[in-house]
Amino acid sequence: MTTRDALENWIAQLPLGSRDAFDALYSATSAKLFGVILRVLNDRGEAEDVLQEVFVKIWHNAGRYQAGGYSPMTWLITIARNAAIDRLRKRQRREADMTGAIEDTLVDPRLGPEALAVNASGREQLVACMGELEAKRGEAVRRAYLQGETYAELAAHFDVPLNTMRTWLRRSLISLRECLTR
């Protein structure tokens, strides 16, 4: 178990640019912080991304930590938890925006009440099926088919090879078709 003094010492060395202190702090705390982030996000890949962002924040803000105040672990957990909550809110806003885009795309103002009711049911099913896709793949489908982004733009955005993006989209569409026929 790492002591409070050791954590405070490592944090105090970060503003001086000590990579050894950063490595030691990361080794001692990353598993705990990852667990906190993962509990909030419930997505391993996204939690890994946020953990990286958290340690960048810690590196840049270590000078703000005041020894003798909160315990260093409380300070670190607060940074991790807040970053995870920010990511979760961003994800929820993005999903709400995409749901609105799906709804706007599927509604034809010339339809009568019966057709609108049938469309609403289909829209709800499509939104539910989109929710079953892994987050990044669902976003890729939305960006490709609702926003008109090209395979190359998507591959660059998600930092994957072009053929991987094509595979993501093809498999996602297959999953959507299977879900919609249930």
N, C-alpha and C positions, 0 to 999 in steps of 0.2 A: 504494500500500500504506500502510495506517495504521500508525503507529509505536506501540510499546508505551507511550511517554510520553503520546501523545495519548489512548490508551484509558484509561490510569490517570488522566489529568486529567479526562476526561469522567465516569468512574466516581466520582471524588472530588467532583464537583460535584452528583451526583444527590441525596445526602442534604440538600443545600441547596435542592433544588427546582428546579434549572435545567432547564427544558424544552429550551433550546438544546443543552445537553450531551446530554440524552436523545435528541433528534433526530439529533445527530451520531453518537452511539453506535449508534443503530438503523440509520442509513444505512450505517455502516461494517461492521456485524457481522450484520445480519439475514439476508442471503443465506447466509452460512456456517452460522449457527445453524439456519436452515430446512433446509439440506441434512443436517445432523446428525440433526435430528428426523425428517425424511422417511425417511432410511435405517433408522431404528429402527421407525417406524410403517407405512411403505409405504402411506400413505393421505394424499393431498394435503390434503383438507379437515380431517382430524384434525390434521395437522401444522401447518396454519395456526392452528387453535385453540390448540394447545400453544405455538406461537411467541408468541402474544399473552400467554398465561399466563406464559411465561418472562420476557418483558420487564416484566410487572407484578412478578414476583419480583425481578428485577434492580433495579427502581426502589425497591422496599421494602427490599432487603437490601444495597444498595450500600455502606452504612456499615460492613458487615462485611468488605468487601474490604480486604486489607492490601497496599499497594504494596510492592514489593520482595520479595514472597513468590512465589507462582505467577505466571506471566505472566497478564495480564488476559484474554487470549483463552482460556487454559486454564480459568480460573475461569468464564468465560461458557459455554464448551462443556460444562463439567461440569454447570452448572445446566440447560442445554438437554437434555443426554443423560439426566440423572436424571429430568427432567420427562417426557420421552418414554417412558422405561422404566416410570415410574409409570402413565402412560396406557395403555401396552401391557398391563401387569399387570391394570389395572382392566378393560380390554376382555376379556382372557382369562377373568377371573373372571365377568364378565357373560355371556359366551358359554357358559361351563360351567354357570352357573346356568340359563340359558335352555335348554340342551340337557337338563338334568335336568328342567326343567318340561315340555319336549316329551315326554320319556320317561315321566314320571309321568302325563301326560294320555293317552298312547296305550296304556298297559298296562292291560288288564282282568284282574283277578286270577282271574276265573272261567274263563279260557281254558286249554285243555290245552296240552301241550308242542308239538304241531305248529302250533297257532294262534299260540303265543308266538313260535316261530321265524319264522313268516311276518311277524308284527308287528315283530319285531326288524329284519328286513330292510327293511321299509317305513320304520321309524323311522330307520334308518341313511341311507336314501335321502333322507328328508325333511330330516334334519340336514345332509346334504351339499348339498342344494338350497338350504337356508336360508343356508349358507355362501357360496353364489354371489351372493347379494344384496349390494348396497352396504350397508355397515355400518349407517348410519342407517335405511335402509329395512327391513333385516332386524329391527332393534330395534323399529321401528314395528309391523311385523307381529306380532312376539312380544307386544308390549304390548297390541295390539288384540285378538288372538285367543286369547292364553293368559292374559292378566291382566285382560281385559275393559275396557280403557280406551276412552273414547269418542273419536270423531274430534276433537271440540273439545279434549279433554285432550291428545291427541297433538299437535295443531296448536300448542297453547300450549307444550308441552314442547320441541318441535323448532323453535319460533319461525318457523312457516310459516303461510301462509293456510290456512283450512279446506279450500278446494277443492284446494289443492296436496296436502294430506294425503290427501284422498280419492283423488287421482290416484296418489300414491305407493302406497297400499294396493292399489288396483285393478291397477296395473301389476305390483306385486310378486306378487300372487296369480296373474296371468297367467304371469309368469316361473316361479313355482313349479309351476303346472300343466304348463307345457311341459317343465320339468326332470323332473318325476315321470313323464312319459309317454315319456321317452327310453329 
